[in-house]
């Protein structure tokens, strides 16, 4: 199982939101590059980075900050936020990221998703941010009436490498991830899932790992690291 420590960037800073609410945002003193170095030095192989300004504005916004991380830290980087066009995808691939995460664009333009998957084999991930079973878009500002399971079935054969499944009601709350719904979803789809949202303790991560479910590829851990609820070194022991 892959453990993805997370870096969410807004205004060039590391931040975390609660349930996707930009009014409930906490900024942290560590710069994104420093946080990335800390993850690398602790032994992590992967990192999950989201450009929150990009997600809101619909175009990559903190690219310089992220490119600095790519240049200075030898990690497999999964990048999302504001990736709306083929050129956006292509630019990140050329920069050397491991996976490009498409969210809003994937849902609103499945032709683009299909084209990207065909062009960049095993490089495209899809982020599904879900509230009560329904997908939300544009930095969670736009609620759709599309059920996650219906959308996944639609893209099942596109060649998507993984789906990052975030329960908005859990995200940033540190009240535990929605393991039950993720397991249920994983049993119905062929694309590997990554659990995101609500991880509160090292026990949550151990529980997900103990499932030994080949359909659940990994877990993203964010706010609980920044707040000190999970020690980076303890988390690294589970890699």
Backbone torsions as a table, in degrees:
resi	resn	phi	psi	omega
1	UNK	NA	134.1	-179.5
2	UNK	-88.2	131.9	173.1
3	UNK	-103.0	120.4	-179.9
4	UNK	-106.0	99.6	169.7
5	UNK	-68.2	143.6	-170.3
6	UNK	-108.8	149.0	169.6
7	UNK	-130.8	113.7	173.5
8	UNK	-101.3	129.1	-173.6
9	UNK	-116.4	129.3	172.8
10	UNK	-140.3	126.3	-178.3
11	UNK	61.1	30.5	179.4
12	UNK	78.5	3.6	-177.3
13	UNK	-115.0	157.7	171.6
14	UNK	-76.3	127.4	178.8
15	UNK	-137.6	165.7	170.2
16	UNK	-138.8	145.7	178.3
17	UNK	-109.8	163.2	170.7
18	UNK	-111.1	119.4	-179.4
19	UNK	52.8	34.5	175.9
20	UNK	72.2	12.4	-176.7
21	UNK	-90.8	115.2	-178.3
22	UNK	-71.5	-12.6	174.6
23	UNK	-80.1	-16.1	-180.0
24	UNK	-115.5	63.5	-174.7
25	UNK	-111.5	135.7	175.4
26	UNK	-111.5	128.5	175.3
27	UNK	-98.0	146.3	-178.7
28	UNK	-118.5	154.3	-171.8
29	UNK	-74.8	-28.0	179.6
30	UNK	-65.8	130.5	173.4
31	UNK	-71.7	152.3	179.9
32	UNK	-52.2	-41.5	-179.6
33	UNK	-64.6	-38.0	179.2
34	UNK	-68.1	-39.8	178.6
35	UNK	-64.6	-42.6	179.4
36	UNK	-62.5	-42.2	178.3
37	UNK	-62.6	-38.3	179.4
38	UNK	-63.1	-42.5	177.7
39	UNK	-63.3	-43.3	-178.7
40	UNK	-63.2	-46.2	-178.7
41	UNK	-65.8	-23.7	179.9
42	UNK	-82.8	-9.3	175.2
43	UNK	106.0	5.3	178.4
44	UNK	-70.9	150.0	179.6
45	UNK	-104.1	-21.8	-175.0
46	UNK	-127.5	155.1	177.2
47	UNK	-146.8	144.2	-177.6
48	UNK	-113.3	116.6	-177.1
49	UNK	-118.7	131.2	175.9
50	UNK	-122.6	128.8	174.1
51	UNK	-88.7	95.2	-175.9
52	UNK	-67.3	-36.8	175.4
53	UNK	-61.4	-40.1	178.7
54	UNK	-62.2	-43.1	179.4
55	UNK	-60.3	-38.5	-179.6
56	UNK	-74.9	-40.0	-173.7
57	UNK	-90.9	-12.2	177.8
58	UNK	78.6	21.6	176.4
59	UNK	-159.5	147.7	178.8
60	UNK	-55.2	130.6	-172.0
61	UNK	-122.7	-36.0	-179.3
62	UNK	-102.6	34.9	-173.9
63	UNK	-58.6	-40.5	-178.0
64	UNK	-62.8	-40.3	179.0
65	UNK	-63.8	-43.6	-177.0
66	UNK	-70.7	-38.5	178.4
67	UNK	-64.0	-32.1	176.6
68	UNK	-63.8	-40.5	178.2
69	UNK	-64.5	-45.6	-179.5
70	UNK	-58.8	-39.7	-176.3
71	UNK	-72.9	-36.3	-170.4
72	UNK	-102.7	-13.8	-176.0
73	UNK	-123.8	124.2	-177.5
74	UNK	-88.9	75.8	177.6
75	UNK	-127.9	157.5	170.7
76	UNK	-77.3	114.8	-174.3
77	UNK	-103.9	128.9	175.4
78	UNK	-106.8	118.5	-171.9
79	UNK	-120.7	135.4	176.9
80	UNK	-143.7	169.3	178.0
81	UNK	111.0	104.7	175.5
82	UNK	80.0	13.3	-179.7
83	UNK	-87.4	101.7	-170.9
84	UNK	-119.6	-14.4	-175.2
85	UNK	-128.1	165.0	177.0
86	UNK	-61.2	-38.7	178.9
87	UNK	-62.2	-39.0	177.0
88	UNK	-58.7	-47.0	-180.0
89	UNK	-61.5	-50.0	-177.8
90	UNK	-58.7	-42.5	-178.9
91	UNK	-61.8	-42.6	-180.0
92	UNK	-69.2	-39.1	178.0
93	UNK	-61.0	-44.1	-179.9
94	UNK	-65.6	-27.8	178.9
95	UNK	-72.7	-21.3	174.9
96	UNK	109.9	16.6	177.9
97	UNK	-72.7	156.6	-179.2
98	UNK	-79.5	-44.3	179.4
99	UNK	-137.8	142.0	172.6
100	UNK	-104.8	127.0	-177.3
101	UNK	-99.0	117.8	176.3
102	UNK	-103.5	132.0	-179.7
103	UNK	-119.0	-88.2	-179.5
104	UNK	-55.5	-46.8	-177.8
105	UNK	-62.6	-36.0	-179.5
106	UNK	-63.6	-40.0	-177.9
107	UNK	-77.2	-41.2	-176.0
108	UNK	-81.9	-19.7	-176.6
109	UNK	-142.1	79.3	-176.8
110	UNK	-66.7	-25.0	176.2
111	UNK	-64.1	-40.8	177.3
112	UNK	-63.1	-43.4	179.3
113	UNK	-59.8	-45.8	-178.9
114	UNK	-62.6	-43.8	179.1
115	UNK	-61.4	-45.0	-179.6
116	UNK	-63.5	-41.8	180.0
117	UNK	-64.4	-38.6	179.7
118	UNK	-68.4	-38.4	-177.0
119	UNK	-77.0	-40.8	-174.7
120	UNK	-118.1	83.6	-175.5
121	UNK	-60.4	129.6	176.0
122	UNK	61.4	23.3	-178.8
123	UNK	-115.1	-7.4	-174.2
124	UNK	-108.7	123.2	172.8
125	UNK	-110.3	155.8	177.5
126	UNK	-119.5	129.3	176.7
127	UNK	-97.2	121.5	174.7
128	UNK	-113.5	111.0	178.0
129	UNK	-97.1	116.5	-165.3
130	UNK	-122.3	134.6	176.1
131	UNK	-126.8	116.4	-178.6
132	UNK	54.5	39.7	176.2
133	UNK	87.1	-11.2	-176.2
134	UNK	-106.6	144.2	-177.0
135	UNK	-78.5	137.3	173.2
136	UNK	-112.1	148.7	-175.1
137	UNK	-126.8	174.6	173.0
138	UNK	53.6	59.1	-179.0
139	UNK	64.1	30.8	176.7
140	UNK	70.5	13.5	-178.7
141	UNK	-83.4	-22.7	-175.7
142	UNK	-115.8	117.6	-179.8
143	UNK	-93.4	129.4	178.0
144	UNK	-100.6	177.1	172.7
145	UNK	-110.2	26.0	-178.7
146	UNK	-95.5	121.8	176.6
147	UNK	-75.0	139.0	-178.0
148	UNK	-55.7	-45.1	-177.5
149	UNK	-62.1	-38.0	179.3
150	UNK	-65.8	-41.6	-179.5
151	UNK	-67.2	-42.6	179.9
152	UNK	-61.2	-41.3	178.0
153	UNK	-61.1	-34.7	-179.4
154	UNK	-67.0	-35.9	-175.5
155	UNK	-103.2	9.2	-172.6
156	UNK	-51.1	-36.7	-174.7
157	UNK	-106.7	18.0	-178.6
158	UNK	-77.0	-25.9	-174.2
159	UNK	101.7	21.5	175.7
160	UNK	-64.6	131.4	-173.5
161	UNK	-79.3	-33.9	177.4
162	UNK	-160.7	158.3	175.0
163	UNK	-117.5	127.5	176.5
164	UNK	-95.8	111.1	-172.9
165	UNK	-102.6	109.3	-179.3
166	UNK	-109.5	124.3	172.6
167	UNK	-87.6	108.0	-176.2
168	UNK	-59.2	-36.0	-179.1
169	UNK	-65.0	-18.9	-179.2
170	UNK	-100.5	-26.8	-167.8
171	UNK	-60.9	128.7	177.4
172	UNK	77.1	-2.0	-176.2
173	UNK	-87.6	-20.6	-175.5
174	UNK	57.4	35.6	179.7
175	UNK	-106.9	15.6	179.6
176	UNK	96.7	140.4	-179.2
177	UNK	-74.0	162.7	178.9
178	UNK	-86.9	75.7	-176.7
179	UNK	-68.2	-40.7	-176.0
180	UNK	-56.6	-52.0	-177.8
181	UNK	-67.7	-34.1	-180.0
182	UNK	-67.7	-41.8	177.4
183	UNK	-62.7	-43.9	179.7
184	UNK	-60.5	-43.8	179.8
185	UNK	-65.8	-41.9	-177.3
186	UNK	-62.6	-27.0	-179.5
187	UNK	-75.7	-14.0	-175.2
188	UNK	-106.6	-6.7	-175.2
189	UNK	-128.8	162.6	-178.8
190	UNK	-97.5	-19.5	-175.7
191	UNK	-81.3	132.2	178.8
192	UNK	-59.0	143.3	-179.5
193	UNK	-109.8	147.0	171.3
194	UNK	-117.0	126.7	-179.1
195	UNK	-80.6	133.8	178.8
196	UNK	-141.2	141.0	174.6
197	UNK	105.1	117.9	169.4
198	UNK	93.4	-3.2	-179.3
199	UNK	-59.4	124.6	-171.2
200	UNK	-116.0	-19.4	-173.9
201	UNK	-155.1	168.0	176.7
202	UNK	-63.2	-28.1	179.4
203	UNK	-65.0	-36.0	177.3
204	UNK	-60.2	-43.4	-178.6
205	UNK	-67.5	-42.3	178.4
206	UNK	-61.6	-38.4	-179.5
207	UNK	-64.5	-43.2	179.0
208	UNK	-65.1	-42.5	-179.8
209	UNK	-64.0	-38.3	-177.4
210	UNK	-68.7	-17.9	177.4
211	UNK	-60.7	-31.8	-179.4
212	UNK	51.5	41.9	-177.3
213	UNK	-95.2	112.2	-177.0
214	UNK	-62.8	-18.2	179.7
215	UNK	-81.4	-15.9	177.3
216	UNK	-104.0	105.5	-170.2
217	UNK	-80.5	-28.2	-176.3
218	UNK	-173.5	-173.9	179.9
219	UNK	-143.1	143.1	177.7
220	UNK	-102.7	131.9	-178.8
221	UNK	-123.1	125.0	-176.3
222	UNK	-129.3	-85.6	-170.3
223	UNK	-57.5	-37.3	-177.7
224	UNK	-66.6	-23.9	173.3
225	UNK	-72.2	-48.8	-176.7
226	UNK	-62.4	-36.7	-177.5
227	UNK	-83.6	-4.8	177.3
228	UNK	86.1	6.0	178.3
229	UNK	-71.1	-29.7	175.3
230	UNK	-121.2	124.3	177.3
231	UNK	-80.0	133.3	-177.5
232	UNK	-55.8	-42.1	-178.5
233	UNK	-65.0	-36.5	177.0
234	UNK	-65.8	-40.9	-179.5
235	UNK	-67.2	-38.4	-178.9
236	UNK	-63.2	-28.0	179.5
237	UNK	-66.3	-17.8	-178.0
238	UNK	-91.8	-1.2	-178.2
239	UNK	-64.3	NA	NA
